């Protein structure tokens, strides 16, 4: 874990971000007191499987009916 001052962090931000993306932890200190930690954000995407909802959602034939005039006016 690397500790760096705010002043140095401002001038080396790109390098610090790269280190965090590689899994290293970087601590930024105000003087000698640590105040923040830079860490990479983990991928928040879940495991998606095509067809996972097949058969669970139903769309009836009324879905394709024209909208009533009052609702069409609200869309315009």
mmCIF file of the N, C-alpha and C atoms, coordinates in Angstrom:
data_MODEL
# 
_entry.id   MODEL 
# 
loop_
_atom_site.group_PDB 
_atom_site.id 
_atom_site.type_symbol 
_atom_site.label_atom_id 
_atom_site.label_alt_id 
_atom_site.label_comp_id 
_atom_site.label_asym_id 
_atom_site.label_entity_id 
_atom_site.label_seq_id 
_atom_site.pdbx_PDB_ins_code 
_atom_site.Cartn_x 
_atom_site.Cartn_y 
_atom_site.Cartn_z 
_atom_site.occupancy 
_atom_site.B_iso_or_equiv 
_atom_site.pdbx_formal_charge 
_atom_site.auth_seq_id 
_atom_site.auth_comp_id 
_atom_site.auth_asym_id 
_atom_site.auth_atom_id 
_atom_site.pdbx_PDB_model_num 
ATOM 1   N N  . UNK A 1 1  ? 0.857   -1.176  0.000   1.00 0.00 ? 1  UNK A N  1 
ATOM 2   C CA . UNK A 1 1  ? 0.000   0.000   0.000   1.00 0.00 ? 1  UNK A CA 1 
ATOM 3   C C  . UNK A 1 1  ? 0.903   1.239   0.000   1.00 0.00 ? 1  UNK A C  1 
ATOM 4   N N  . UNK A 1 2  ? 0.644   2.098   -0.959  1.00 0.00 ? 2  UNK A N  1 
ATOM 5   C CA . UNK A 1 2  ? 1.430   3.324   -1.082  1.00 0.00 ? 2  UNK A CA 1 
ATOM 6   C C  . UNK A 1 2  ? 0.669   4.486   -0.457  1.00 0.00 ? 2  UNK A C  1 
ATOM 7   N N  . UNK A 1 3  ? 1.348   5.312   0.309   1.00 0.00 ? 3  UNK A N  1 
ATOM 8   C CA . UNK A 1 3  ? 0.762   6.526   0.859   1.00 0.00 ? 3  UNK A CA 1 
ATOM 9   C C  . UNK A 1 3  ? 1.444   7.709   0.197   1.00 0.00 ? 3  UNK A C  1 
ATOM 10  N N  . UNK A 1 4  ? 0.632   8.640   -0.283  1.00 0.00 ? 4  UNK A N  1 
ATOM 11  C CA . UNK A 1 4  ? 1.148   9.780   -1.035  1.00 0.00 ? 4  UNK A CA 1 
ATOM 12  C C  . UNK A 1 4  ? 0.431   11.046  -0.577  1.00 0.00 ? 4  UNK A C  1 
ATOM 13  N N  . UNK A 1 5  ? 1.091   12.181  -0.638  1.00 0.00 ? 5  UNK A N  1 
ATOM 14  C CA . UNK A 1 5  ? 0.456   13.437  -0.209  1.00 0.00 ? 5  UNK A CA 1 
ATOM 15  C C  . UNK A 1 5  ? -0.504  13.935  -1.278  1.00 0.00 ? 5  UNK A C  1 
ATOM 16  N N  . UNK A 1 6  ? -1.395  14.815  -0.873  1.00 0.00 ? 6  UNK A N  1 
ATOM 17  C CA . UNK A 1 6  ? -2.370  15.376  -1.805  1.00 0.00 ? 6  UNK A CA 1 
ATOM 18  C C  . UNK A 1 6  ? -1.663  16.087  -2.950  1.00 0.00 ? 6  UNK A C  1 
ATOM 19  N N  . UNK A 1 7  ? -0.638  16.847  -2.650  1.00 0.00 ? 7  UNK A N  1 
ATOM 20  C CA . UNK A 1 7  ? 0.082   17.581  -3.691  1.00 0.00 ? 7  UNK A CA 1 
ATOM 21  C C  . UNK A 1 7  ? 0.652   16.632  -4.750  1.00 0.00 ? 7  UNK A C  1 
ATOM 22  N N  . UNK A 1 8  ? 1.304   15.553  -4.298  1.00 0.00 ? 8  UNK A N  1 
ATOM 23  C CA . UNK A 1 8  ? 1.853   14.584  -5.248  1.00 0.00 ? 8  UNK A CA 1 
ATOM 24  C C  . UNK A 1 8  ? 0.747   13.858  -5.994  1.00 0.00 ? 8  UNK A C  1 
ATOM 25  N N  . UNK A 1 9  ? -0.369  13.590  -5.315  1.00 0.00 ? 9  UNK A N  1 
ATOM 26  C CA . UNK A 1 9  ? -1.484  12.892  -5.952  1.00 0.00 ? 9  UNK A CA 1 
ATOM 27  C C  . UNK A 1 9  ? -2.054  13.715  -7.103  1.00 0.00 ? 9  UNK A C  1 
ATOM 28  N N  . UNK A 1 10 ? -2.097  15.039  -6.934  1.00 0.00 ? 10 UNK A N  1 
ATOM 29  C CA . UNK A 1 10 ? -2.603  15.894  -8.014  1.00 0.00 ? 10 UNK A CA 1 
ATOM 30  C C  . UNK A 1 10 ? -1.737  15.784  -9.257  1.00 0.00 ? 10 UNK A C  1 
ATOM 31  N N  . UNK A 1 11 ? -0.454  15.679  -9.082  1.00 0.00 ? 11 UNK A N  1 
ATOM 32  C CA . UNK A 1 11 ? 0.448   15.635  -10.230 1.00 0.00 ? 11 UNK A CA 1 
ATOM 33  C C  . UNK A 1 11 ? 0.605   14.231  -10.797 1.00 0.00 ? 11 UNK A C  1 
ATOM 34  N N  . UNK A 1 12 ? 0.215   13.206  -10.042 1.00 0.00 ? 12 UNK A N  1 
ATOM 35  C CA . UNK A 1 12 ? 0.413   11.826  -10.484 1.00 0.00 ? 12 UNK A CA 1 
ATOM 36  C C  . UNK A 1 12 ? -0.890  11.031  -10.534 1.00 0.00 ? 12 UNK A C  1 
ATOM 37  N N  . UNK A 1 13 ? -1.996  11.717  -10.722 1.00 0.00 ? 13 UNK A N  1 
ATOM 38  C CA . UNK A 1 13 ? -3.294  11.046  -10.638 1.00 0.00 ? 13 UNK A CA 1 
ATOM 39  C C  . UNK A 1 13 ? -3.422  9.890   -11.625 1.00 0.00 ? 13 UNK A C  1 
ATOM 40  N N  . UNK A 1 14 ? -3.015  10.078  -12.871 1.00 0.00 ? 14 UNK A N  1 
ATOM 41  C CA . UNK A 1 14 ? -3.138  9.001   -13.865 1.00 0.00 ? 14 UNK A CA 1 
ATOM 42  C C  . UNK A 1 14 ? -2.362  7.760   -13.424 1.00 0.00 ? 14 UNK A C  1 
ATOM 43  N N  . UNK A 1 15 ? -1.162  7.941   -12.916 1.00 0.00 ? 15 UNK A N  1 
ATOM 44  C CA . UNK A 1 15 ? -0.343  6.818   -12.463 1.00 0.00 ? 15 UNK A CA 1 
ATOM 45  C C  . UNK A 1 15 ? -1.008  6.121   -11.278 1.00 0.00 ? 15 UNK A C  1 
ATOM 46  N N  . UNK A 1 16 ? -1.597  6.905   -10.383 1.00 0.00 ? 16 UNK A N  1 
ATOM 47  C CA . UNK A 1 16 ? -2.255  6.314   -9.215  1.00 0.00 ? 16 UNK A CA 1 
ATOM 48  C C  . UNK A 1 16 ? -3.497  5.521   -9.616  1.00 0.00 ? 16 UNK A C  1 
ATOM 49  N N  . UNK A 1 17 ? -4.219  6.019   -10.590 1.00 0.00 ? 17 UNK A N  1 
ATOM 50  C CA . UNK A 1 17 ? -5.407  5.299   -11.075 1.00 0.00 ? 17 UNK A CA 1 
ATOM 51  C C  . UNK A 1 17 ? -4.981  3.972   -11.698 1.00 0.00 ? 17 UNK A C  1 
ATOM 52  N N  . UNK A 1 18 ? -3.920  3.990   -12.473 1.00 0.00 ? 18 UNK A N  1 
ATOM 53  C CA . UNK A 1 18 ? -3.421  2.749   -13.074 1.00 0.00 ? 18 UNK A CA 1 
ATOM 54  C C  . UNK A 1 18 ? -3.029  1.735   -12.003 1.00 0.00 ? 18 UNK A C  1 
ATOM 55  N N  . UNK A 1 19 ? -2.374  2.206   -10.953 1.00 0.00 ? 19 UNK A N  1 
ATOM 56  C CA . UNK A 1 19 ? -2.002  1.307   -9.863  1.00 0.00 ? 19 UNK A CA 1 
ATOM 57  C C  . UNK A 1 19 ? -3.244  0.694   -9.218  1.00 0.00 ? 19 UNK A C  1 
ATOM 58  N N  . UNK A 1 20 ? -4.270  1.514   -8.999  1.00 0.00 ? 20 UNK A N  1 
ATOM 59  C CA . UNK A 1 20 ? -5.503  1.009   -8.397  1.00 0.00 ? 20 UNK A CA 1 
ATOM 60  C C  . UNK A 1 20 ? -6.169  -0.012  -9.312  1.00 0.00 ? 20 UNK A C  1 
ATOM 61  N N  . UNK A 1 21 ? -6.149  0.231   -10.610 1.00 0.00 ? 21 UNK A N  1 
ATOM 62  C CA . UNK A 1 21 ? -6.751  -0.704  -11.564 1.00 0.00 ? 21 UNK A CA 1 
ATOM 63  C C  . UNK A 1 21 ? -6.015  -2.042  -11.583 1.00 0.00 ? 21 UNK A C  1 
ATOM 64  N N  . UNK A 1 22 ? -4.750  -2.045  -11.239 1.00 0.00 ? 22 UNK A N  1 
ATOM 65  C CA . UNK A 1 22 ? -3.976  -3.283  -11.157 1.00 0.00 ? 22 UNK A CA 1 
ATOM 66  C C  . UNK A 1 22 ? -4.194  -3.997  -9.827  1.00 0.00 ? 22 UNK A C  1 
ATOM 67  N N  . UNK A 1 23 ? -5.013  -3.417  -8.971  1.00 0.00 ? 23 UNK A N  1 
ATOM 68  C CA . UNK A 1 23 ? -5.324  -4.061  -7.694  1.00 0.00 ? 23 UNK A CA 1 
ATOM 69  C C  . UNK A 1 23 ? -4.552  -3.521  -6.507  1.00 0.00 ? 23 UNK A C  1 
ATOM 70  N N  . UNK A 1 24 ? -3.691  -2.543  -6.741  1.00 0.00 ? 24 UNK A N  1 
ATOM 71  C CA . UNK A 1 24 ? -2.938  -1.965  -5.631  1.00 0.00 ? 24 UNK A CA 1 
ATOM 72  C C  . UNK A 1 24 ? -3.796  -0.928  -4.920  1.00 0.00 ? 24 UNK A C  1 
ATOM 73  N N  . UNK A 1 25 ? -3.540  -0.755  -3.643  1.00 0.00 ? 25 UNK A N  1 
ATOM 74  C CA . UNK A 1 25 ? -4.270  0.233   -2.859  1.00 0.00 ? 25 UNK A CA 1 
ATOM 75  C C  . UNK A 1 25 ? -3.375  1.453   -2.670  1.00 0.00 ? 25 UNK A C  1 
ATOM 76  N N  . UNK A 1 26 ? -3.947  2.629   -2.912  1.00 0.00 ? 26 UNK A N  1 
ATOM 77  C CA . UNK A 1 26 ? -3.201  3.876   -2.774  1.00 0.00 ? 26 UNK A CA 1 
ATOM 78  C C  . UNK A 1 26 ? -3.927  4.740   -1.746  1.00 0.00 ? 26 UNK A C  1 
ATOM 79  N N  . UNK A 1 27 ? -3.182  5.246   -0.784  1.00 0.00 ? 27 UNK A N  1 
ATOM 80  C CA . UNK A 1 27 ? -3.749  6.102   0.257   1.00 0.00 ? 27 UNK A CA 1 
ATOM 81  C C  . UNK A 1 27 ? -3.223  7.511   0.044   1.00 0.00 ? 27 UNK A C  1 
ATOM 82  N N  . UNK A 1 28 ? -4.138  8.482   0.083   1.00 0.00 ? 28 UNK A N  1 
ATOM 83  C CA . UNK A 1 28 ? -3.752  9.886   -0.037  1.00 0.00 ? 28 UNK A CA 1 
ATOM 84  C C  . UNK A 1 28 ? -3.858  10.514  1.348   1.00 0.00 ? 28 UNK A C  1 
ATOM 85  N N  . UNK A 1 29 ? -2.784  11.230  1.712   1.00 0.00 ? 29 UNK A N  1 
ATOM 86  C CA . UNK A 1 29 ? -2.707  11.801  3.060   1.00 0.00 ? 29 UNK A CA 1 
ATOM 87  C C  . UNK A 1 29 ? -2.644  13.320  2.990   1.00 0.00 ? 29 UNK A C  1 
ATOM 88  N N  . UNK A 1 30 ? -3.243  13.931  3.974   1.00 0.00 ? 30 UNK A N  1 
ATOM 89  C CA . UNK A 1 30 ? -3.122  15.383  4.173   1.00 0.00 ? 30 UNK A CA 1 
ATOM 90  C C  . UNK A 1 30 ? -2.041  15.539  5.239   1.00 0.00 ? 30 UNK A C  1 
ATOM 91  N N  . UNK A 1 31 ? -0.871  15.932  4.782   1.00 0.00 ? 31 UNK A N  1 
ATOM 92  C CA . UNK A 1 31 ? 0.269   15.940  5.690   1.00 0.00 ? 31 UNK A CA 1 
ATOM 93  C C  . UNK A 1 31 ? 0.665   14.507  5.979   1.00 0.00 ? 31 UNK A C  1 
ATOM 94  N N  . UNK A 1 32 ? 0.626   14.122  7.232   1.00 0.00 ? 32 UNK A N  1 
ATOM 95  C CA . UNK A 1 32 ? 0.943   12.739  7.580   1.00 0.00 ? 32 UNK A CA 1 
ATOM 96  C C  . UNK A 1 32 ? -0.302  11.936  7.937   1.00 0.00 ? 32 UNK A C  1 
ATOM 97  N N  . UNK A 1 33 ? -1.481  12.587  7.845   1.00 0.00 ? 33 UNK A N  1 
ATOM 98  C CA . UNK A 1 33 ? -2.722  11.913  8.222   1.00 0.00 ? 33 UNK A CA 1 
ATOM 99  C C  . UNK A 1 33 ? -3.434  11.363  6.978   1.00 0.00 ? 33 UNK A C  1 
ATOM 100 N N  . UNK A 1 34 ? -3.617  10.039  6.868   1.00 0.00 ? 34 UNK A N  1 
ATOM 101 C CA . UNK A 1 34 ? -4.341  9.461   5.729   1.00 0.00 ? 34 UNK A CA 1 
ATOM 102 C C  . UNK A 1 34 ? -5.788  9.931   5.726   1.00 0.00 ? 34 UNK A C  1 
ATOM 103 N N  . UNK A 1 35 ? -6.273  10.344  4.534   1.00 0.00 ? 35 UNK A N  1 
ATOM 104 C CA . UNK A 1 35 ? -7.650  10.837  4.455   1.00 0.00 ? 35 UNK A CA 1 
ATOM 105 C C  . UNK A 1 35 ? -8.517  10.077  3.456   1.00 0.00 ? 35 UNK A C  1 
ATOM 106 N N  . UNK A 1 36 ? -7.929  9.568   2.373   1.00 0.00 ? 36 UNK A N  1 
ATOM 107 C CA . UNK A 1 36 ? -8.728  8.805   1.403   1.00 0.00 ? 36 UNK A CA 1 
ATOM 108 C C  . UNK A 1 36 ? -7.916  7.631   0.871   1.00 0.00 ? 36 UNK A C  1 
ATOM 109 N N  . UNK A 1 37 ? -8.650  6.679   0.308   1.00 0.00 ? 37 UNK A N  1 
ATOM 110 C CA . UNK A 1 37 ? -8.029  5.504   -0.285  1.00 0.00 ? 37 UNK A CA 1 
ATOM 111 C C  . UNK A 1 37 ? -8.554  5.376   -1.712  1.00 0.00 ? 37 UNK A C  1 
ATOM 112 N N  . UNK A 1 38 ? -7.664  5.143   -2.661  1.00 0.00 ? 38 UNK A N  1 
ATOM 113 C CA . UNK A 1 38 ? -8.059  4.925   -4.056  1.00 0.00 ? 38 UNK A CA 1 
ATOM 114 C C  . UNK A 1 38 ? -8.035  3.427   -4.308  1.00 0.00 ? 38 UNK A C  1 
ATOM 115 N N  . UNK A 1 39 ? -9.172  2.893   -4.715  1.00 0.00 ? 39 UNK A N  1 
ATOM 116 C CA . UNK A 1 39 ? -9.278  1.481   -5.080  1.00 0.00 ? 39 UNK A CA 1 
ATOM 117 C C  . UNK A 1 39 ? -10.107 1.391   -6.358  1.00 0.00 ? 39 UNK A C  1 
ATOM 118 N N  . UNK A 1 40 ? -9.887  0.369   -7.127  1.00 0.00 ? 40 UNK A N  1 
ATOM 119 C CA . UNK A 1 40 ? -10.633 0.177   -8.370  1.00 0.00 ? 40 UNK A CA 1 
ATOM 120 C C  . UNK A 1 40 ? -12.067 -0.239  -8.056  1.00 0.00 ? 40 UNK A C  1 
ATOM 121 N N  . UNK A 1 41 ? -12.974 0.163   -8.906  1.00 0.00 ? 41 UNK A N  1 
ATOM 122 C CA . UNK A 1 41 ? -14.376 -0.248  -8.780  1.00 0.00 ? 41 UNK A CA 1 
ATOM 123 C C  . UNK A 1 41 ? -14.520 -1.603  -9.445  1.00 0.00 ? 41 UNK A C  1 
ATOM 124 N N  . UNK A 1 42 ? -15.112 -2.533  -8.742  1.00 0.00 ? 42 UNK A N  1 
ATOM 125 C CA . UNK A 1 42 ? -15.323 -3.857  -9.309  1.00 0.00 ? 42 UNK A CA 1 
ATOM 126 C C  . UNK A 1 42 ? -16.417 -3.796  -10.359 1.00 0.00 ? 42 UNK A C  1 
ATOM 127 N N  . UNK A 1 43 ? -16.334 -4.682  -11.313 1.00 0.00 ? 43 UNK A N  1 
ATOM 128 C CA . UNK A 1 43 ? -17.339 -4.752  -12.370 1.00 0.00 ? 43 UNK A CA 1 
ATOM 129 C C  . UNK A 1 43 ? -18.689 -5.095  -11.735 1.00 0.00 ? 43 UNK A C  1 
ATOM 130 N N  . UNK A 1 44 ? -19.683 -4.255  -11.959 1.00 0.00 ? 44 UNK A N  1 
ATOM 131 C CA . UNK A 1 44 ? -20.977 -4.447  -11.317 1.00 0.00 ? 44 UNK A CA 1 
ATOM 132 C C  . UNK A 1 44 ? -21.957 -5.227  -12.186 1.00 0.00 ? 44 UNK A C  1 
ATOM 133 N N  . UNK A 1 45 ? -21.506 -5.644  -13.333 1.00 0.00 ? 45 UNK A N  1 
ATOM 134 C CA . UNK A 1 45 ? -22.396 -6.406  -14.205 1.00 0.00 ? 45 UNK A CA 1 
ATOM 135 C C  . UNK A 1 45 ? -22.627 -7.801  -13.629 1.00 0.00 ? 45 UNK A C  1 
ATOM 136 N N  . UNK A 1 46 ? -23.851 -8.206  -13.663 1.00 0.00 ? 46 UNK A N  1 
ATOM 137 C CA . UNK A 1 46 ? -24.180 -9.541  -13.184 1.00 0.00 ? 46 UNK A CA 1 
ATOM 138 C C  . UNK A 1 46 ? -24.077 -10.555 -14.307 1.00 0.00 ? 46 UNK A C  1 
ATOM 139 N N  . UNK A 1 47 ? -24.284 -11.784 -13.982 1.00 0.00 ? 47 UNK A N  1 
ATOM 140 C CA . UNK A 1 47 ? -24.289 -12.833 -14.996 1.00 0.00 ? 47 UNK A CA 1 
ATOM 141 C C  . UNK A 1 47 ? -25.643 -12.828 -15.680 1.00 0.00 ? 47 UNK A C  1 
ATOM 142 N N  . UNK A 1 48 ? -25.641 -12.428 -16.938 1.00 0.00 ? 48 UNK A N  1 
ATOM 143 C CA . UNK A 1 48 ? -26.884 -12.400 -17.709 1.00 0.00 ? 48 UNK A CA 1 
ATOM 144 C C  . UNK A 1 48 ? -26.902 -13.584 -18.651 1.00 0.00 ? 48 UNK A C  1 
ATOM 145 N N  . UNK A 1 49 ? -28.046 -14.216 -18.728 1.00 0.00 ? 49 UNK A N  1 
ATOM 146 C CA . UNK A 1 49 ? -28.188 -15.369 -19.599 1.00 0.00 ? 49 UNK A CA 1 
ATOM 147 C C  . UNK A 1 49 ? -29.337 -15.091 -20.564 1.00 0.00 ? 49 UNK A C  1 
ATOM 148 N N  . UNK A 1 50 ? -29.072 -15.136 -21.861 1.00 0.00 ? 50 UNK A N  1 
ATOM 149 C CA . UNK A 1 50 ? -30.154 -14.939 -22.824 1.00 0.00 ? 50 UNK A CA 1 
ATOM 150 C C  . UNK A 1 50 ? -31.266 -15.961 -22.604 1.00 0.00 ? 50 UNK A C  1 
ATOM 151 N N  . UNK A 1 51 ? -32.482 -15.469 -22.627 1.00 0.00 ? 51 UNK A N  1 
ATOM 152 C CA . UNK A 1 51 ? -33.634 -16.357 -22.471 1.00 0.00 ? 51 UNK A CA 1 
ATOM 153 C C  . UNK A 1 51 ? -33.994 -16.676 -21.041 1.00 0.00 ? 51 UNK A C  1 
ATOM 154 N N  . UNK A 1 52 ? -33.375 -16.013 -20.075 1.00 0.00 ? 52 UNK A N  1 
ATOM 155 C CA . UNK A 1 52 ? -33.631 -16.324 -18.670 1.00 0.00 ? 52 UNK A CA 1 
ATOM 156 C C  . UNK A 1 52 ? -35.084 -16.039 -18.278 1.00 0.00 ? 52 UNK A C  1 
ATOM 157 N N  . UNK A 1 53 ? -35.733 -15.100 -18.955 1.00 0.00 ? 53 UNK A N  1 
ATOM 158 C CA . UNK A 1 53 ? -37.128 -14.762 -18.632 1.00 0.00 ? 53 UNK A CA 1 
ATOM 159 C C  . UNK A 1 53 ? -38.133 -15.408 -19.596 1.00 0.00 ? 53 UNK A C  1 
ATOM 160 N N  . UNK A 1 54 ? -37.650 -16.285 -20.455 1.00 0.00 ? 54 UNK A N  1 
ATOM 161 C CA . UNK A 1 54 ? -38.541 -16.915 -21.425 1.00 0.00 ? 54 UNK A CA 1 
ATOM 162 C C  . UNK A 1 54 ? -39.675 -17.653 -20.710 1.00 0.00 ? 54 UNK A C  1 
ATOM 163 N N  . UNK A 1 55 ? -40.890 -17.349 -21.121 1.00 0.00 ? 55 UNK A N  1 
ATOM 164 C CA . UNK A 1 55 ? -42.057 -17.980 -20.529 1.00 0.00 ? 55 UNK A CA 1 
ATOM 165 C C  . UNK A 1 55 ? -42.548 -17.305 -19.260 1.00 0.00 ? 55 UNK A C  1 
ATOM 166 N N  . UNK A 1 56 ? -41.814 -16.321 -18.753 1.00 0.00 ? 56 UNK A N  1 
ATOM 167 C CA . UNK A 1 56 ? -42.210 -15.645 -17.519 1.00 0.00 ? 56 UNK A CA 1 
ATOM 168 C C  . UNK A 1 56 ? -42.925 -14.330 -17.790 1.00 0.00 ? 56 UNK A C  1 
ATOM 169 N N  . UNK A 1 57 ? -42.775 -13.774 -18.982 1.00 0.00 ? 57 UNK A N  1 
ATOM 170 C CA . UNK A 1 57 ? -43.435 -12.527 -19.341 1.00 0.00 ? 57 UNK A CA 1 
ATOM 171 C C  . UNK A 1 57 ? -44.458 -12.797 -20.429 1.00 0.00 ? 57 UNK A C  1 
ATOM 172 N N  . UNK A 1 58 ? -45.621 -12.224 -20.273 1.00 0.00 ? 58 UNK A N  1 
ATOM 173 C CA . UNK A 1 58 ? -46.690 -12.415 -21.249 1.00 0.00 ? 58 UNK A CA 1 
ATOM 174 C C  . UNK A 1 58 ? -47.099 -11.067 -21.822 1.00 0.00 ? 58 UNK A C  1 
ATOM 175 N N  . UNK A 1 59 ? -47.207 -11.001 -23.139 1.00 0.00 ? 59 UNK A N  1 
ATOM 176 C CA . UNK A 1 59 ? -47.707 -9.814  -23.828 1.00 0.00 ? 59 UNK A CA 1 
ATOM 177 C C  . UNK A 1 59 ? -48.956 -10.247 -24.574 1.00 0.00 ? 59 UNK A C  1 
ATOM 178 N N  . UNK A 1 60 ? -50.085 -9.697  -24.152 1.00 0.00 ? 60 UNK A N  1 
ATOM 179 C CA . UNK A 1 60 ? -51.343 -10.053 -24.779 1.00 0.00 ? 60 UNK A CA 1 
ATOM 180 C C  . UNK A 1 60 ? -51.550 -9.309  -26.091 1.00 0.00 ? 60 UNK A C  1 
ATOM 181 N N  . UNK A 1 61 ? -52.523 -9.718  -26.860 1.00 0.00 ? 61 UNK A N  1 
ATOM 182 C CA . UNK A 1 61 ? -52.776 -9.075  -28.152 1.00 0.00 ? 61 UNK A CA 1 
ATOM 183 C C  . UNK A 1 61 ? -53.191 -7.605  -28.010 1.00 0.00 ? 61 UNK A C  1 
ATOM 184 N N  . UNK A 1 62 ? -53.736 -7.219  -26.862 1.00 0.00 ? 62 UNK A N  1 
ATOM 185 C CA . UNK A 1 62 ? -54.139 -5.820  -26.647 1.00 0.00 ? 62 UNK A CA 1 
ATOM 186 C C  . UNK A 1 62 ? -52.945 -4.876  -26.617 1.00 0.00 ? 62 UNK A C  1 
ATOM 187 N N  . UNK A 1 63 ? -51.750 -5.417  -26.421 1.00 0.00 ? 63 UNK A N  1 
ATOM 188 C CA . UNK A 1 63 ? -50.544 -4.595  -26.420 1.00 0.00 ? 63 UNK A CA 1 
ATOM 189 C C  . UNK A 1 63 ? -50.373 -3.874  -27.758 1.00 0.00 ? 63 UNK A C  1 
ATOM 190 N N  . UNK A 1 64 ? -50.807 -4.520  -28.839 1.00 0.00 ? 64 UNK A N  1 
ATOM 191 C CA . UNK A 1 64 ? -50.620 -3.968  -30.176 1.00 0.00 ? 64 UNK A CA 1 
ATOM 192 C C  . UNK A 1 64 ? -51.790 -3.112  -30.641 1.00 0.00 ? 64 UNK A C  1 
ATOM 193 N N  . UNK A 1 65 ? -52.820 -2.975  -29.806 1.00 0.00 ? 65 UNK A N  1 
ATOM 194 C CA . UNK A 1 65 ? -53.952 -2.111  -30.155 1.00 0.00 ? 65 UNK A CA 1 
ATOM 195 C C  . UNK A 1 65 ? -53.512 -0.654  -30.147 1.00 0.00 ? 65 UNK A C  1 
ATOM 196 N N  . UNK A 1 66 ? -54.122 0.184   -30.989 1.00 0.00 ? 66 UNK A N  1 
ATOM 197 C CA . UNK A 1 66 ? -53.781 1.616   -30.978 1.00 0.00 ? 66 UNK A CA 1 
ATOM 198 C C  . UNK A 1 66 ? -54.102 2.230   -29.620 1.00 0.00 ? 66 UNK A C  1 
ATOM 199 N N  . UNK A 1 67 ? -53.318 3.221   -29.233 1.00 0.00 ? 67 UNK A N  1 
ATOM 200 C CA . UNK A 1 67 ? -53.564 3.915   -27.973 1.00 0.00 ? 67 UNK A CA 1 
ATOM 201 C C  . UNK A 1 67 ? -54.784 4.818   -28.086 1.00 0.00 ? 67 UNK A C  1 
ATOM 202 N N  . UNK A 1 68 ? -55.485 5.031   -26.980 1.00 0.00 ? 68 UNK A N  1 
ATOM 203 C CA . UNK A 1 68 ? -56.611 5.968   -26.998 1.00 0.00 ? 68 UNK A CA 1 
ATOM 204 C C  . UNK A 1 68 ? -56.107 7.386   -27.311 1.00 0.00 ? 68 UNK A C  1 
ATOM 205 N N  . UNK A 1 69 ? -56.987 8.199   -27.879 1.00 0.00 ? 69 UNK A N  1 
ATOM 206 C CA . UNK A 1 69 ? -56.606 9.559   -28.287 1.00 0.00 ? 69 UNK A CA 1 
ATOM 207 C C  . UNK A 1 69 ? -56.044 10.383  -27.125 1.00 0.00 ? 69 UNK A C  1 
ATOM 208 N N  . UNK A 1 70 ? -56.660 10.293  -25.930 1.00 0.00 ? 70 UNK A N  1 
ATOM 209 C CA . UNK A 1 70 ? -56.171 11.101  -24.809 1.00 0.00 ? 70 UNK A CA 1 
ATOM 210 C C  . UNK A 1 70 ? -54.742 10.712  -24.405 1.00 0.00 ? 70 UNK A C  1 
ATOM 211 N N  . UNK A 1 71 ? -54.408 9.435   -24.509 1.00 0.00 ? 71 UNK A N  1 
ATOM 212 C CA . UNK A 1 71 ? -53.051 9.028   -24.184 1.00 0.00 ? 71 UNK A CA 1 
ATOM 213 C C  . UNK A 1 71 ? -52.072 9.434   -25.281 1.00 0.00 ? 71 UNK A C  1 
ATOM 214 N N  . UNK A 1 72 ? -52.499 9.358   -26.511 1.00 0.00 ? 72 UNK A N  1 
ATOM 215 C CA . UNK A 1 72 ? -51.640 9.807   -27.623 1.00 0.00 ? 72 UNK A CA 1 
ATOM 216 C C  . UNK A 1 72 ? -51.306 11.297  -27.467 1.00 0.00 ? 72 UNK A C  1 
ATOM 217 N N  . UNK A 1 73 ? -52.262 12.083  -27.014 1.00 0.00 ? 73 UNK A N  1 
ATOM 218 C CA . UNK A 1 73 ? -52.018 13.523  -26.815 1.00 0.00 ? 73 UNK A CA 1 
ATOM 219 C C  . UNK A 1 73 ? -50.957 13.772  -25.741 1.00 0.00 ? 73 UNK A C  1 
ATOM 220 N N  . UNK A 1 74 ? -50.947 12.941  -24.707 1.00 0.00 ? 74 UNK A N  1 
ATOM 221 C CA . UNK A 1 74 ? -49.950 13.102  -23.653 1.00 0.00 ? 74 UNK A CA 1 
ATOM 222 C C  . UNK A 1 74 ? -48.546 12.790  -24.148 1.00 0.00 ? 74 UNK A C  1 
ATOM 223 N N  . UNK A 1 75 ? -48.396 11.969  -25.169 1.00 0.00 ? 75 UNK A N  1 
ATOM 224 C CA . UNK A 1 75 ? -47.096 11.636  -25.721 1.00 0.00 ? 75 UNK A CA 1 
ATOM 225 C C  . UNK A 1 75 ? -46.566 12.726  -26.652 1.00 0.00 ? 75 UNK A C  1 
ATOM 226 N N  . UNK A 1 76 ? -47.436 13.568  -27.129 1.00 0.00 ? 76 UNK A N  1 
ATOM 227 C CA . UNK A 1 76 ? -47.003 14.597  -28.080 1.00 0.00 ? 76 UNK A CA 1 
ATOM 228 C C  . UNK A 1 76 ? -46.557 15.859  -27.373 1.00 0.00 ? 76 UNK A C  1 
# 
